Amino acid sequence: MSNPAISEHFLVEGMTCNHCVASVTEEVSAIEGVESVSVDLEVGGASRVIVTSDAPIPVETILAAMSEAGYPKATVGR
């Protein structure tokens, strides 16, 4: 029996376009165990990023990937 998917929510300031979405999606998707990345782009505000994985991934790992994509001020959201 497979484990249920785990979803973590993050808020990312400063994303303004689809290229921003692609950068975050690419970096976070490269983390082992990540099944999907969904971004709700909110220009001028905090965009919501939902990361779904098959096993727990340390929040620090995901935040580091977002920082690598150019968004060092990402935070855990709900």
C-alpha positions in Angstrom: 0.0 0.0 0.0 1.5 3.4 -1.0 1.8 6.3 1.4 -0.7 9.2 0.9 0.7 12.2 -0.8 2.0 15.0 1.4 1.4 18.6 0.5 3.3 21.6 1.9 2.2 25.2 1.2 4.7 28.1 0.8 4.3 31.8 0.1 6.7 33.4 -2.3 7.0 37.2 -2.7 8.2 38.8 -5.9 7.0 36.4 -8.6 5.7 38.4 -11.5 5.4 36.2 -14.6 5.3 32.7 -16.0 9.1 32.6 -16.2 9.2 33.1 -12.4 6.8 30.2 -12.0 8.9 28.0 -14.3 12.1 28.8 -12.4 10.6 27.8 -9.0 8.9 24.8 -10.5 12.1 23.6 -12.1 14.2 24.0 -8.9 11.7 22.4 -6.6 10.8 19.6 -8.9 14.5 18.5 -9.0 14.2 17.6 -5.3 14.1 13.8 -4.8 10.6 12.7 -3.8 8.7 15.7 -5.2 5.8 14.5 -7.2 4.3 17.9 -8.3 4.7 21.6 -7.9 1.7 24.0 -8.3 2.0 27.7 -8.3 -0.8 30.2 -7.9 0.8 33.4 -9.3 -0.2 36.5 -7.4 1.5 39.5 -9.0 2.2 42.2 -6.5 1.6 39.9 -3.6 2.6 36.5 -2.2 2.2 33.6 -4.7 1.2 30.3 -3.2 3.4 27.3 -4.1 2.1 23.8 -3.2 4.7 21.0 -3.2 3.3 17.5 -3.2 5.6 14.6 -2.3 5.4 10.9 -1.6 7.5 11.3 1.6 8.3 14.1 4.0 10.9 16.6 2.6 12.6 18.9 5.0 11.1 22.5 4.7 14.7 23.8 4.6 15.4 21.8 1.5 12.4 23.3 -0.3 13.2 26.8 0.8 16.8 26.4 -0.4 15.5 25.4 -3.8 13.3 28.4 -3.9 16.2 30.6 -2.9 18.3 29.0 -5.7 15.5 30.0 -8.1 15.9 33.6 -6.9 13.3 33.8 -4.1 15.2 33.8 -0.8 12.3 35.2 1.2 9.9 32.3 0.6 8.0 31.3 3.8 5.9 28.4 4.9 2.3 29.2 4.4 -1.1 27.6 5.1 
